[in-house]
Amino acid sequence: MYLRRLIRAAGLAVAGLAVAAPGEETTFDLEVQTGSVARIDAPVAVSLPQPFESRSGRGSSSGPLGAWVWPESDAAAIWPAQLEIADGHAIAHFILEGDYEAGKTLKARLHVASAGPTRPGPAFTFAAAPDSAEDLLWGDQPIWRYRRAFDPNRLEATYKVFHELFDFSGAGMITKPEGGTYPHHRGLFIGWNKTSAQGRDYDFWHMKPDGTTQRHAGFLDERTLLGPVLARRAMRVDWLNPEGTLLIEETRTLTAYRQRAGARLIDAESHLQSGAGEIRLDGDAHHAGFQFRAAQEVFENQKETVYLLPEEAERRENDLATGAWAAALFPFQGRRLAAVYLAHPGNPERATAILSVRPYVRFGEFFPATLRPGAPLRLRYRLYILDFEPGRAPTAEAIQALYEGYAEPPRARILLP
């Protein structure tokens, strides 16, 4: 099967953990149920029943502590694990590594210790990048670049923040930065071209009138997680009118997960909160919502782009479609890639939302919404980037399974004695 993989991890140190006492090893028997969905390298989270404390008070600190999972079905396998600790409560994260049918129940043992397995493996880290950007790395492999600089003397180049995604070689970007065709399209970005607030209209897609900006206002370090299983980075983004008045306060969170070679898995979440009374987010499906824009090279070869959609989706004129997901298959630097966009079923207006599916691979979900003070809008999306060989392209059935796995995560629980 195209997506099948079994990883044999040699073991690794986990950042940000602390157990009850130095030198202790704590073990938990656990059970994972695949449920009604087949699973492929699926993220799993399980709450632990005993209190833990972080040495630094937050889950992103580094330290000589380790966690790992031994699946009962394969004594030779070691799955890296990572703890998220908040207020003494711990959640263990790991990847259900491999390919599992629906209806399966797996038993495993989770180990948390003052020292992990003796041969450390790769983990996620952040690194400074040019022009005040920040890169996420998996070992020495770059995953994304967060472009957050703002310079009023370079307004068009810096009027919005966005994330670029590196290609699998790490040498270039799958997504487009500023410049190129439609320069306001940039990597992973969000906006509505008709945003009405305080009796005026603003375009947070093309960033008009001049001086309309989305600016990085700081990282939320208490939500940062780094380790061998996942990296989470949350940032505040202020949506400002040309006079500098805050209209919308956004909390944008991206999470990257450990995956097999040739696959990337990124969750994106955006909380939008009004800073200026009632705000209407509107526009049209080609100029609003959370979007993915591929590199300029893809634009130049757009006749080779193929879209996969759900079986029940309706294709409409002018590159529009219904459905909860879309997958764009396209050539890039001599390879074939798939960019998969999954809209969470809990998103507002999911039943009536429209997908824009441009052949140059700028695509995403649109719906109008109204922001009211104290009632933030929560949006969730999952992105896969897949590198596949000719003749082994992912099918609509495979993408549907990924969507169902996103909508219904695996169920995990600790087995108490």
C-alpha positions in Angstrom: 0.0 0.0 0.0 1.3 3.4 -0.9 1.1 4.9 2.5 2.3 1.8 4.4 5.4 2.2 6.6 6.9 0.5 9.6 9.5 2.5 11.6 12.1 1.0 13.8 13.2 3.8 16.1 16.4 3.4 17.9 15.1 5.6 20.7 15.6 9.2 21.6 15.6 11.8 24.4 12.4 13.8 24.9 12.3 17.5 25.6 10.2 19.0 28.3 9.5 16.1 30.6 9.8 15.5 34.3 8.6 12.5 36.4 7.8 12.2 40.0 11.4 11.8 41.1 14.8 11.9 39.4 16.0 8.4 38.4 12.5 6.8 38.6 11.0 5.0 35.7 7.2 5.0 35.6 5.3 2.6 33.3 1.7 2.6 32.1 -0.1 -0.2 30.3 -2.3 1.4 27.6 -4.8 0.4 25.0 -5.3 2.1 21.6 -8.5 1.5 19.6 -8.5 2.4 15.9 -12.3 2.7 15.9 -14.2 2.7 12.7 -11.3 4.2 10.7 -8.1 2.6 9.3 -5.0 4.3 10.6 -1.7 5.2 9.0 1.0 6.8 11.1 -1.8 8.4 13.2 -1.1 10.8 16.1 -2.3 9.5 19.5 -2.8 11.4 22.7 -3.5 9.8 26.1 -4.0 11.4 29.5 -1.9 10.0 32.3 -3.5 9.3 35.7 -0.8 10.5 38.0 0.6 14.0 38.6 3.8 15.1 36.8 5.7 18.4 37.0 7.8 20.1 34.5 11.2 21.2 35.6 10.8 24.6 34.0 7.1 24.9 34.5 6.3 24.4 30.8 6.5 21.5 28.4 9.0 22.9 26.0 12.1 22.8 28.3 15.0 20.5 27.4 16.2 17.9 29.8 17.6 14.4 30.1 14.2 12.7 30.5 12.8 10.2 28.1 9.5 8.5 27.2 8.8 5.8 24.7 6.1 3.2 23.9 6.6 -0.6 23.3 3.8 -2.1 21.3 2.8 -5.6 22.5 2.4 -6.7 18.9 6.1 -6.0 18.0 8.7 -6.4 20.7 11.4 -5.0 18.4 9.6 -1.7 17.9 10.2 1.4 20.0 7.9 4.3 19.4 9.1 7.7 20.7 6.7 9.4 23.0 6.5 13.0 24.3 4.7 14.5 27.3 2.7 17.7 27.4 2.6 19.0 31.0 0.3 21.7 32.3 -0.7 22.4 35.9 0.6 19.0 37.0 -1.4 17.1 34.4 0.3 15.1 31.6 -0.7 14.0 28.2 1.5 11.5 26.4 1.8 11.9 22.6 3.1 9.3 20.2 2.5 8.1 16.7 0.7 4.8 16.0 3.4 3.8 13.6 2.4 1.7 10.6 -0.8 0.7 8.9 -3.8 -0.5 11.0 -7.2 -1.7 10.0 -10.4 -0.3 11.4 -11.7 -2.1 14.5 -8.3 -3.0 15.9 -7.4 -2.9 19.6 -3.7 -2.6 20.4 -1.9 -3.0 23.7 1.3 -1.3 24.6 3.4 -0.1 27.5 4.4 3.5 28.0 7.7 4.2 29.8 8.6 7.6 31.3 12.1 7.7 32.8 14.9 10.1 33.9 16.9 8.9 30.9 15.6 7.7 27.6 16.9 4.9 25.4 20.7 5.2 24.9 20.8 6.1 21.2 19.0 9.4 20.7 17.2 10.1 17.5 15.9 13.3 15.8 13.6 15.8 17.4 12.0 19.0 16.4 13.8 22.3 17.1 13.4 26.0 16.1 16.2 28.0 14.4 16.5 31.6 13.5 16.2 32.4 9.7 17.0 35.5 7.6 14.8 38.6 7.9 13.6 37.8 11.4 11.9 34.5 10.3 11.9 31.3 12.3 12.4 27.8 10.9 11.1 24.5 12.3 13.5 21.6 11.9 13.1 17.9 12.2 16.7 16.9 13.0 18.5 18.8 10.3 15.5 18.7 7.9 13.7 22.0 7.6 9.9 21.7 7.8 8.4 25.3 7.7 9.5 28.9 7.9 7.4 31.4 9.7 7.7 34.8 8.0 6.8 37.4 10.6 8.9 40.6 9.8 7.0 43.9 9.4 8.7 46.9 7.9 6.7 49.9 6.8 9.4 50.7 4.3 8.7 47.3 2.7 5.0 47.3 3.2 4.0 45.0 0.3 6.6 42.4 1.2 5.8 42.4 4.9 2.1 43.3 5.3 1.0 39.8 6.3 2.5 36.9 8.2 2.5 33.4 6.7 4.2 30.0 6.8 6.2 28.6 4.0 6.7 24.8 3.7 10.1 23.4 2.6 10.3 20.7 0.0 11.6 17.3 1.0 15.1 18.1 0.0 15.2 21.1 2.3 16.7 23.2 -0.5 13.6 25.1 -1.6 9.9 25.8 -0.8 6.8 24.0 -2.0 4.8 27.1 -1.3 5.1 30.6 -2.7 6.4 33.7 -0.8 5.8 37.3 -1.8 6.2 38.1 -5.5 5.2 35.9 -8.5 1.8 35.7 -9.9 -0.8 37.1 -7.4 1.9 38.3 -4.9 -0.6 38.5 -2.1 -0.9 34.7 -2.1 1.8 33.4 0.3 2.2 29.9 1.6 -0.3 29.1 4.3 -2.3 32.3 5.0 -5.8 33.4 6.0 -8.0 36.4 5.3 -11.3 37.7 4.0 -11.4 40.2 1.2 -14.5 41.9 2.6 -14.1 42.5 6.3 -16.6 45.0 7.7 -15.8 46.7 11.0 -16.9 50.0 12.6 -18.7 51.1 9.5 -15.8 50.5 7.1 -14.7 47.7 4.7 -11.2 46.3 4.7 -9.6 43.7 2.5 -7.5 41.3 4.5 -6.7 39.2 1.4 -5.1 41.8 -0.9 -4.4 44.0 2.2 -6.3 47.1 1.1 -6.6 50.0 1.6 -2.8 50.5 1.9 -1.7 50.1 5.4 -4.0 47.3 6.2 -1.8 44.7 7.9 -1.6 41.4 9.7 1.4 41.6 12.2 3.1 39.2 14.4 2.5 40.3 18.0 4.4 37.6 19.9 4.8 33.9 20.4 2.7 32.2 23.1 5.6 30.4 24.7 3.5 28.6 27.3 1.9 26.6 24.4 5.2 25.8 22.7 6.0 22.0 22.5 9.2 20.5 21.1 10.3 16.9 21.1 10.6 13.8 19.0 6.9 13.4 18.2 5.5 16.9 17.6 6.3 20.5 17.5 3.7 23.1 18.4 4.1 26.8 17.9 1.4 29.4 18.8 1.6 33.1 17.9 -0.6 36.1 18.2 -1.4 37.9 15.0 -3.0 41.4 15.1 -5.2 42.4 12.2 -4.9 46.2 12.0 -6.5 48.9 9.9 -4.3 51.6 8.2 -4.5 53.8 11.3 -3.1 50.9 13.4 -6.4 50.1 15.2 -6.7 46.5 16.3 -9.7 45.0 14.6 -9.1 41.2 15.1 -6.8 39.4 17.5 -5.8 36.0 16.1 -4.2 33.1 17.8 -2.6 31.0 15.1 -1.2 27.6 16.1 0.6 25.2 13.8 1.6 21.6 14.9 3.9 19.3 12.9 4.0 15.6 13.6 6.7 12.9 13.2 5.9 11.1 9.9 7.6 8.6 7.5 10.0 9.8 4.8 8.1 11.4 2.0 5.2 12.6 4.2 4.4 15.7 6.2 1.5 16.2 8.6 0.7 19.7 9.9 -2.3 20.8 11.9 -3.3 24.4 11.6 -5.7 26.2 14.0 -6.9 29.8 14.1 -8.9 31.6 16.8 -10.2 34.9 15.6 -11.5 37.3 18.3 -13.1 40.7 17.7 -11.3 43.8 19.0 -13.7 46.3 17.5 -17.3 45.2 18.1 -19.3 43.2 15.6 -17.2 42.3 12.5 -18.4 40.7 9.4 -16.1 38.3 7.5 -17.2 38.0 3.9 -16.2 38.0 0.3 -16.1 35.1 -2.1 -14.6 31.6 -2.3 -11.5 32.7 -4.3 -10.6 35.5 -2.0 -11.2 34.4 1.6 -10.6 31.7 4.2 -7.6 29.6 5.2 -5.6 28.8 2.1 -2.6 26.9 0.7 -0.6 28.4 -2.3 1.9 26.3 -4.1 5.2 27.6 -5.6 5.3 29.7 -8.7 6.7 26.7 -10.6 3.4 25.0 -10.1 1.6 28.0 -11.6 3.8 27.6 -14.7 2.8 24.0 -15.1 -0.8 24.1 -13.9 -2.2 22.1 -16.8 -0.7 19.1 -15.1 -2.5 19.6 -11.8 -5.2 17.1 -10.9 -7.6 17.5 -8.0 -9.1 14.7 -6.0 -12.4 15.4 -4.1 -14.8 13.4 -2.0 -17.2 11.1 -3.8 -20.2 13.2 -2.8 -18.5 16.5 -3.8 -20.1 18.7 -6.4 -17.7 20.3 -9.0 -18.9 23.7 -10.0 -17.9 26.3 -12.6 -15.0 28.7 -12.0 -12.9 26.2 -10.0 -15.3 25.8 -7.1 -16.4 22.6 -5.3 -18.2 21.4 -2.3 -16.8 18.9 0.2 -14.8 18.6 3.4 -11.4 18.0 1.7 -9.4 18.5 -1.5 -6.1 17.0 -2.7 -4.0 18.7 -5.4 -1.6 16.4 -7.3 1.1 18.3 -9.2 4.7 18.1 -10.5 7.4 19.9 -8.6 11.1 19.9 -9.3 11.0 16.6 -11.1 8.8 14.9 -8.5 5.1 14.3 -8.0 3.6 15.8 -4.9 0.2 15.8 -3.3 -1.0 18.7 -1.1 -4.0 17.5 1.0 -6.3 19.9 2.7 -8.8 18.6 5.3 -11.4 20.9 6.9 -12.4 19.8 10.4 -16.1 18.8 10.6 -16.4 21.0 13.7 -15.6 24.2 11.7 -18.5 26.7 11.4 -20.7 26.5 8.4 -19.1 23.3 7.3 -22.2 22.0 5.6 -22.4 25.1 3.3 -18.7 26.0 2.9 -17.3 26.2 -0.6 -13.8 25.1 -1.7 -11.7 27.1 -4.1 -9.6 24.7 -6.2 -7.5 26.7 -8.6 -5.4 24.7 -11.0 -2.2 26.5 -10.0 -2.9 25.1 -6.5 -4.2 27.9 -4.4 -7.0 26.2 -2.6 -9.0 26.2 0.6 -12.3 26.6 2.3 -14.5 29.7 2.4 -17.6 30.7 4.4 -18.9 34.0 5.7 -19.0 34.6 9.5 -19.7 37.3 12.1 -17.3 37.9 14.9 -18.8 39.2 18.2 -16.9 40.3 21.3 -16.4 37.4 23.6 -17.3 34.8 21.0 -14.1 33.8 19.0 -14.3 31.9 15.8 -12.3 28.6 15.9 -11.0 27.1 12.7 -9.2 23.8 12.3 -7.4 22.2 9.3 -5.0 19.4 8.6 -2.5 19.4 5.8 -0.6 16.5 4.4 2.2 16.9 1.9 3.0 13.6 0.2 5.8 12.7 -2.2 4.9 9.8 -4.5 6.4 7.8 -7.3 4.8 7.7 -10.8 2.0 5.2 -10.9 1.5 5.3 -7.1 -0.5 8.4 -6.7 -2.8 8.5 -3.6 -6.4 7.7 -4.4 -9.6 9.5 -3.4 -10.3 6.5 -1.1 -7.0 7.0 0.6 -7.6 10.7 1.2 -11.1 10.0 2.5 -9.5 7.6 5.0 -7.1 10.4 6.1 -10.1 12.7 6.5 -12.0 10.2 8.6 -8.9 9.7 10.7 -8.7 13.4 11.4 -12.4 13.7 12.2 -12.2 10.7 14.5 -8.8 10.4 16.3 -7.7 7.0 17.7 -9.0 6.4 21.2 -6.4 5.7 23.9 -6.6 5.0 27.6 -4.4 3.9 30.4 -5.3 0.5 31.8 -5.4 0.9 35.6 -4.5 -2.1 37.8 
